[in-house]
Amino acid sequence: PGNYRTQLWDKQSESFLPSTPGLGMHVEVKDPDGKVVLSRQYGSEGRFTFTSHTPGEHQICLHSNSTRMALFAGGKLRVHLDIQVGEHTNNYPEIAAKDKLTELQLRARQLLDQVEQIQKEQNYQRVRRAERGLQRGRPPI
C-alpha cells in the first residue's frame, strides 16, 4: 500500500498549506514489463494498494489534474509519499472481520502469505543473479 498527501504553495504566507482541499490526483502504477497494475483517480490525499506478481522495479506516477490550482499557487505542489511493501502490509484483523475467519483460518492465511512472500523473494533473487550473470557475459542460471 501507499499513502500520499499534497500541499500547495501559498504566496501570501510563503509556505506550503497544511492540506489541499479540492485537488485531484491520478495514481498510476506500472510493473517492470510496463503493464499498468493500478490507474485510479483520488483526492488531495489518499491511500492506494496494488498487487504485482512481477519482480523488479515498478513505476509509481502521481499526476495532478488541477493544473489551474497549481498555477494559481505559483506552480509549487509538494507531495508526501509513503510506500510499504511485503507481506507485513496486510491488515489481518480487517481481513478476518471482512471474510469472517476463525483464529485458526486467519493464522493459516498469514502463514500462506509468508510462504508466498518467501517464494517471491527467492524468484526476485534468482532473476537478479541471472541479470548479473548476463552482464558479466555468463549464461543465465
KAJO-V809572 format. One record per run of one state. SS is the DSSP state (~ for helix, > for strand, _ for the rest). FROM is the first residue (numbers start at 0). LEN is the number of residues. If there is no record, write none. Layout:
BEGIN
SS&FROM&LEN + SS&FROM&LEN
END
This chain:
BEGIN
_&0&1 + >&1&9 + _&10&4 + >&14&2 + _&16&8 + >&24&6 + _&30&5 + >&35&7 + _&42&2 + >&44&4 + _&48&10 + >&58&6 + _&64&2 + ~&66&6 + _&72&4 + >&76&7 + _&83&3 + ~&86&3 + _&89&2 + ~&91&8 + _&99&3 + ~&102&33 + _&135&6
END
